[in-house]
Amino acid sequence: MLSDKLKAIPTMTTILLIAALLCAMSCRECPTEPDIPDLSLTAPYVETSIVWLKISSPDSTSRKSFIVQRDTVVVLESSFRGKDTLIADRTVQPNTSYSYTLNRVDHGKIMDETESVTVTTLDISSSDFSWEVYRFGVSGQENWLRGVSIVNENNIWIVGIFYYWGWDSLYNEYGYVPCNALHWNGQQWDSVSINPSPWQYRGAYDAVCAINDSVVWAGINGISLFQNRQWIARTDSPDLSWILDIWGNSISNTFFTYYYGDIVHFNGNSFTIMSSGTTTDLQDIDGNDERVFITGFSYTAGNERVLLEYKNSKWNKVFSSPTTDGDLFKGDLGRLYSVKVMDDVAVISTAAAATVKYYYHDGIMDIWPEKATPLRNYVSVERIDGNAINDLALITNGGQIVHYNGRDYLTIFDYDISGHPGDPSVYGGDFKDDVICAVGDVLGQALVIIGRR
């Protein structure tokens, strides 16, 4: 009996070793719990009353759960699938510092690992402007102004057409003398006739872009350049339709937009016609060193309403609208009027929305409907311009000018209640530093509305 027990001991040991080996091999083949993906937190867009937070992960497949706190307040507890997600904190105050923390959540448990970012929101910009109204031209003549470009408070260019009675040196007689430009020199408005040789053109100009003190572009169906203190006819420019707008940040990087979808670029030496991919009229253009945007629509039927973006040396359609007036409930913005590009956002005015902030790096939009602003129902934002996301001017075709200070939309000028006579039409405007200028016509005369802060 004892010998049988002694023989059984090594046999049992062998069995246990084999079982342990099989178990170990089996465990190597068993699926392991997936690692919880790392999350990072950044604040790519910080405004006066909004902070956009971006949560990113190297893993694009699994669902990631998280919780975000601002100081001690929970901003959001949610999850996402993909490489990143953007959330907006709209409960912040102007000119205030906040610390945001991000925690991963695993099966309902808040993990100890945290990511943090500290931001300071922008301050509210001043809406305190004083206003002056000027009228030019003899009533009964063709008098209107179309475009304005501000270099600084002492250097403003305006183009259009207006007539005064005086000595006409071209014909050596008294008569109605045409002028197609105005220049503010810091003290007064000077009447200017842009008629460089060989054109000797004394008609209207529709667009102007003052790049700096010494470089100014003006155009209609031809292009004139102010350089070395004189106007030069650029006879080498393409013979296309009428120019609607001009934008450039240097003489070697200037764009011209036309009726019927034409775009021309000047690189400092020559003009090049660019393909826009549309035949609609290209109304407004603006950009920076990285991107350029164009709004396009036609008053004739059958043409699209588009936002174009110049990226990687190619024009692409960002989006289009199926209708003129738009319907925000259906995601339709309507006709796109104007665009202003600053930092990492393009701000657009449309028929259905007072402002659309398009954060082009992330492809998201923040829409402010007209009902959230004091804009009158029967006006449209002819030009949107400004210095920063918290300092915008909405210049309407009816003479109402609304300022966005980063938190509120405030009417800062309204021709209807200004005490000035007539019902104006405003066609162009600009806002730079502390000067807002709108141009058009009223009572048969050319009109300039200028506000200084």
C-alpha positions in Angstrom: 0.0 0.0 0.0 2.8 2.4 0.9 4.6 1.6 -2.3 1.5 2.4 -4.4 1.1 5.8 -2.7 4.8 6.5 -3.3 4.3 5.7 -7.0 1.3 8.0 -7.2 3.2 11.1 -6.1 5.3 11.7 -9.3 2.3 10.8 -11.4 0.2 13.6 -9.8 3.1 16.0 -10.1 3.3 15.3 -13.8 -0.4 15.9 -14.3 -0.3 19.2 -12.4 2.7 20.4 -14.4 1.0 19.6 -17.7 -2.2 21.4 -16.5 -0.2 24.4 -15.5 1.5 24.5 -18.9 -1.7 24.1 -20.8 -3.3 26.9 -18.7 -0.3 29.2 -19.4 -0.5 28.5 -23.2 -4.3 29.0 -23.1 -3.9 32.4 -21.3 -1.5 33.7 -24.0 -4.3 33.1 -26.6 -7.1 34.7 -24.5 -8.2 38.2 -25.6 -7.0 40.9 -23.2 -9.0 44.0 -22.1 -8.3 46.8 -24.6 -6.3 49.8 -23.3 -8.3 52.9 -22.6 -7.2 55.4 -25.3 -5.3 58.5 -24.2 -7.2 61.8 -24.5 -5.7 65.3 -24.9 -7.4 68.6 -24.4 -6.8 71.9 -26.2 -8.7 75.2 -26.6 -8.3 76.2 -30.3 -10.8 79.0 -30.3 -11.2 81.4 -27.3 -13.7 84.3 -27.7 -15.5 86.7 -25.4 -18.5 84.5 -24.5 -17.5 81.2 -26.0 -14.6 78.8 -25.4 -14.2 75.9 -27.9 -12.6 72.8 -26.4 -11.1 70.1 -28.6 -10.7 66.5 -27.2 -8.4 64.3 -29.3 -7.3 60.7 -29.3 -4.8 58.7 -31.4 -7.5 56.0 -31.6 -10.2 56.6 -34.3 -12.2 53.4 -33.8 -13.3 52.9 -30.2 -15.8 55.0 -28.3 -14.1 57.3 -25.7 -16.0 58.5 -22.7 -14.9 61.7 -20.8 -15.9 64.4 -18.4 -14.8 68.1 -18.7 -14.8 70.5 -15.8 -14.3 74.2 -15.8 -12.7 75.0 -12.4 -15.2 73.0 -10.3 -18.2 73.1 -12.7 -19.0 70.1 -14.9 -19.2 71.4 -18.5 -20.0 68.1 -20.2 -20.0 64.4 -19.6 -20.2 62.5 -22.9 -18.4 60.2 -25.3 -17.4 60.2 -29.0 -16.0 57.9 -31.7 -13.3 59.1 -34.0 -10.1 61.1 -33.5 -11.5 64.2 -32.0 -14.6 66.1 -31.0 -15.3 69.8 -30.3 -17.5 71.2 -27.6 -18.5 74.8 -26.9 -18.7 76.3 -23.4 -21.1 79.3 -23.8 -21.4 80.1 -20.1 -18.1 82.0 -19.7 -17.7 85.7 -18.9 -15.6 88.3 -20.8 -12.0 88.9 -19.8 -11.9 86.0 -17.4 -9.4 83.2 -16.8 -10.6 79.6 -16.6 -9.0 76.3 -16.0 -10.5 73.3 -17.8 -9.7 69.7 -16.8 -10.4 66.5 -18.8 -10.8 63.0 -17.2 -11.3 59.7 -19.0 -14.3 57.6 -17.9 -14.1 53.8 -18.0 -17.3 51.9 -17.4 -18.7 54.8 -15.4 -15.6 55.3 -13.3 -13.7 58.6 -13.5 -10.1 57.8 -14.0 -7.4 59.7 -12.1 -5.4 60.7 -15.2 -6.2 64.3 -16.2 -5.5 66.8 -19.0 -5.8 70.5 -18.4 -5.7 73.8 -20.3 -6.0 77.4 -19.0 -7.6 80.2 -21.1 -8.5 83.9 -20.7 -11.5 85.0 -22.6 -11.5 88.2 -24.8 -12.8 91.5 -23.5 -15.8 93.3 -24.8 -14.9 95.8 -27.5 -16.1 99.4 -27.4 -19.2 100.3 -29.3 -18.9 104.1 -28.7 -18.6 105.7 -32.1 -19.3 109.3 -33.2 -20.7 109.8 -36.7 -20.5 112.2 -39.7 -22.4 112.1 -43.0 -21.1 113.6 -46.2 -22.8 114.0 -49.6 -21.0 114.6 -52.9 -22.1 115.5 -56.4 -24.6 117.8 -58.1 -28.2 116.4 -57.9 -29.5 115.4 -61.3 -26.2 113.8 -62.3 -25.0 110.3 -61.9 -23.7 110.2 -58.3 -23.0 107.0 -56.3 -20.1 105.3 -54.4 -19.5 101.6 -54.5 -16.3 100.6 -52.7 -14.2 101.8 -49.7 -10.8 100.7 -48.3 -9.3 102.0 -45.1 -5.5 102.1 -44.7 -5.7 104.0 -41.4 -7.8 106.9 -39.9 -5.8 109.4 -42.1 -5.8 107.5 -45.3 -9.1 106.3 -46.8 -9.9 105.5 -50.5 -13.5 105.5 -51.9 -14.5 104.8 -55.5 -17.7 105.3 -57.6 -18.8 108.3 -59.6 -20.0 111.8 -58.9 -20.1 115.1 -60.7 -19.4 118.7 -59.6 -19.7 122.0 -61.5 -16.4 123.5 -62.4 -13.6 123.9 -64.9 -13.1 120.8 -67.1 -9.4 120.8 -68.1 -10.0 118.0 -70.5 -12.3 120.1 -72.7 -11.1 123.5 -71.5 -14.6 124.7 -70.5 -16.9 124.9 -67.5 -19.2 121.9 -67.1 -20.1 119.0 -64.9 -16.8 117.4 -64.1 -16.8 113.7 -63.3 -14.8 112.2 -60.4 -14.5 108.5 -59.7 -12.7 108.5 -56.3 -12.4 110.3 -53.0 -9.4 110.3 -50.7 -9.4 111.3 -47.0 -6.0 112.7 -46.0 -6.7 113.1 -42.4 -8.1 116.7 -42.8 -10.5 116.7 -45.7 -11.9 114.7 -48.6 -10.1 115.3 -51.9 -11.9 114.6 -55.2 -9.9 112.4 -57.5 -10.2 111.5 -61.1 -8.6 108.1 -61.9 -7.9 108.3 -65.6 -4.4 106.9 -66.3 -3.0 106.9 -69.8 -3.6 105.4 -72.3 -7.2 104.8 -71.2 -8.2 108.3 -70.2 -11.2 106.6 -68.6 -13.3 109.0 -66.4 -16.2 106.7 -65.7 -17.2 104.8 -62.5 -15.0 102.4 -60.5 -16.7 99.7 -58.5 -13.9 98.2 -56.4 -10.9 99.4 -54.5 -8.3 97.8 -52.2 -5.7 99.8 -50.4 -2.9 97.4 -49.4 -0.8 100.1 -47.7 0.0 103.8 -48.0 1.7 103.4 -51.4 -0.2 100.6 -53.1 -3.9 100.9 -54.1 -5.9 98.9 -56.6 -9.1 100.1 -58.3 -11.1 98.3 -60.9 -14.3 98.0 -63.0 -13.7 96.4 -66.4 -10.0 97.4 -66.3 -7.5 97.6 -63.5 -5.7 100.7 -62.3 -2.8 100.7 -59.8 -1.7 103.6 -57.5 2.0 103.2 -57.0 4.9 105.7 -56.7 2.2 108.4 -56.0 0.5 108.0 -59.4 -2.2 106.0 -61.1 -1.1 103.5 -63.7 -3.3 101.7 -66.2 -2.6 97.9 -66.0 -3.1 97.3 -69.7 -1.7 93.8 -69.2 -4.7 92.7 -67.1 -7.2 90.3 -68.6 -10.1 91.6 -70.6 -13.0 90.0 -68.6 -16.3 91.2 -67.3 -16.8 93.8 -64.6 -14.8 93.5 -61.4 -16.9 93.1 -58.2 -14.2 93.1 -55.5 -10.5 93.1 -54.8 -8.4 91.7 -51.9 -4.7 91.4 -51.3 -2.2 91.4 -48.5 0.7 92.5 -50.7 1.2 93.7 -54.2 2.5 90.2 -55.1 -0.6 88.5 -53.7 -3.8 90.2 -55.0 -7.1 88.7 -56.1 -9.8 90.2 -58.3 -13.3 88.8 -58.5 -15.7 89.3 -61.4 -19.2 88.7 -62.7 -19.8 85.2 -64.1 -17.3 83.4 -61.8 -14.1 84.8 -63.0 -11.1 85.2 -60.6 -7.7 86.8 -61.4 -4.6 86.7 -59.4 -1.6 89.1 -59.6 1.7 87.7 -58.3 3.7 90.9 -58.5 4.7 90.4 -62.1 1.7 89.1 -64.1 -2.0 88.4 -64.0 -3.4 84.8 -64.1 -7.0 83.8 -64.7 -8.0 81.1 -62.1 -10.7 78.5 -62.4 -13.5 79.0 -59.8 -15.7 76.1 -60.7 -18.8 78.3 -60.9 -20.4 80.9 -63.2 -22.2 82.9 -60.5 -21.2 86.5 -59.7 -18.4 86.6 -57.1 -19.4 89.4 -54.8 -16.9 89.6 -51.9 -13.4 88.3 -51.2 -11.2 88.3 -48.1 -8.4 86.3 -46.7 -5.1 85.9 -44.8 -1.8 84.3 -45.4 -3.3 80.8 -45.2 -6.8 80.9 -46.7 -8.9 83.1 -49.0 -12.7 83.0 -49.2 -15.3 84.3 -51.7 -19.0 84.7 -51.5 -20.9 84.3 -54.7 -24.5 84.9 -55.9 -26.3 86.4 -58.8 -29.5 88.5 -59.0 -30.5 86.6 -62.1 -32.3 83.3 -61.8 -30.6 79.9 -62.2 -27.3 80.8 -60.6 -26.0 79.2 -57.4 -25.2 80.8 -54.0 -21.8 79.6 -52.8 -18.8 80.0 -50.5 -15.5 79.3 -52.2 -12.2 78.6 -50.4 -8.7 78.9 -51.8 -6.6 76.2 -50.2 -3.5 74.4 -51.5 -3.5 76.5 -54.7 -7.0 75.5 -55.6 -10.5 76.9 -55.3 -13.1 74.6 -53.8 -16.7 75.0 -52.9 -17.3 74.9 -49.1 -21.0 74.9 -49.3 -23.9 76.3 -51.4 -27.5 77.4 -50.7 -30.5 76.0 -52.6 -32.6 79.2 -52.0 -32.2 82.9 -52.0 -33.8 83.7 -48.6 -32.7 80.5 -46.8 -34.3 78.5 -44.0 -32.2 77.8 -40.9 -34.6 75.1 -39.8 -33.5 73.2 -42.9 -29.9 74.2 -42.6 -30.2 76.6 -45.6 -28.3 79.8 -45.1 -29.6 81.5 -48.2 -27.8 84.1 -50.3 -24.2 84.7 -49.1 -23.4 88.4 -49.0 -20.0 89.1 -47.4 -17.0 87.4 -45.8 -14.3 88.6 -43.4 -11.4 86.3 -42.5 -9.5 86.7 -39.2 -7.2 84.3 -37.3 -8.7 80.9 -37.7 -12.3 81.8 -38.6 -14.2 83.2 -41.6 -17.2 85.3 -40.6 -20.0 85.3 -43.2 -23.2 87.3 -43.6 -26.1 85.6 -45.3 -29.8 86.2 -46.0 -30.9 83.9 -43.2 -28.1 84.5 -40.7 -26.6 87.7 -39.4 -23.3 86.0 -38.9 -22.0 82.5 -39.6 -18.6 81.8 -38.0 -16.9 79.1 -40.0 -13.9 77.6 -38.1 -12.2 76.3 -41.3 -9.5 74.2 -39.6 -12.2 72.0 -38.0 -15.0 72.5 -40.6 -17.6 73.6 -38.0 -20.1 76.5 -38.1 -21.6 78.7 -35.4 -24.7 80.4 -36.7 -26.3 83.6 -35.3 -29.8 84.1 -36.8 -31.0 87.7 -37.5 -33.7 87.4 -34.8 -30.9 87.3 -32.3 -29.7 90.8 -33.5 -31.3 94.2 -33.8 -31.1 94.1 -37.7 -34.3 95.4 -39.3 -36.3 92.8 -41.2 -36.0 94.6 -44.6 -32.2 95.1 -44.6 -29.4 92.8 -45.6 -25.8 92.9 -44.4 -24.0 94.3 -47.5 -20.6 94.1 -45.8 -19.2 92.4 -42.7 -15.8 93.6 -41.5 -13.8 94.1 -38.4 -10.6 93.8 -36.4 -11.2 90.6 -34.4 -13.9 88.1 -33.6 -15.1 90.4 -30.8 -15.1 93.6 -32.9 -17.2 93.3 -36.0 -19.4 95.7 -38.0 -22.4 94.6 -39.9 -23.0 97.3 -42.6 -26.5 97.0 -44.1 -27.8 98.2 -47.5 -30.4 100.4 -45.7 -27.9 102.5 -43.7 -28.2 100.6 -40.4 -24.8 99.7 -38.9 -24.6 97.0 -36.1 -21.6 96.4 -34.0 -20.8 93.0 -32.5 -18.6 93.5 -29.4 -18.0 89.8 -28.7 -21.2 89.3 -26.6 -23.9 91.6 -27.9 -25.2 93.0 -31.3 -25.8 96.8 -30.9 -27.1 99.3 -33.4 -24.5 102.0 -33.5 -25.8 104.0 -36.4 -29.2 104.1 -38.2 -29.7 106.6 -41.1 -33.5 106.3 -40.7 -33.3 107.9 -37.2 -30.2 110.0 -37.7 -32.1 113.1 -38.7 -30.5 113.2 -42.2 -32.9 113.4 -45.1 -33.6 110.7 -47.7 -33.7 107.0 -48.0 -30.1 105.8 -48.6 -28.7 102.8 -50.5 -25.5 101.5 -49.2 -23.2 99.4 -51.5 -19.9 99.1 -49.7 -18.2 99.4 -46.3 -15.0 98.8 -44.4 -14.0 98.7 -40.7 -10.4 99.0 -39.6 -9.0 99.9 -36.2 -11.3 102.6 -34.9 -12.9 103.7 -38.2 -16.1 102.4 -39.9 -17.0 103.8 -43.3 -20.1 103.0 -45.4 -20.7 104.4 -48.9 -23.6 104.5 -51.4 -26.1 107.2 -52.5 -29.0 109.2 -51.2 -31.3 111.9 -52.7 -29.3 111.7 -56.0 -26.0 112.4 -54.4 -23.0 110.2 -53.4 -23.1 109.2 -49.7 -20.3 108.7 -47.2 -21.1 107.6 -43.6 -18.1 107.5 -41.3 -17.8 106.6 -37.6 -14.8 107.1 -35.4 -14.3 105.4 -32.0 
